[in-house]
């Protein structure tokens, strides 16, 4: 054993954070270019930007599985995924003012959808 005092040893967390998939990072970078990396924008501008992005995603065939929330009977999915997110929930949050002009919160919810997909389907 080593002679290092316990007070100098950093505690190891029980659960290490999972790294973000490359696809999630790429999506976040793309979304940031749409708003010139502004952290806060007006509610009106965020509504226009968000509606544009959501309309685009909903019109794409590959986004169909992400439009509606996962069914409550999907027990295994809900055991694996701790933060559920889908495009309908993002739209609801957008119109309810949950993002409060913070573009990063909007981007985080969109990235969460992709993150959940890669976490559930490794």
Order of alpha helices (4+ residues) and beta strands (2+ residues): alpha-alpha-alpha-alpha-alpha
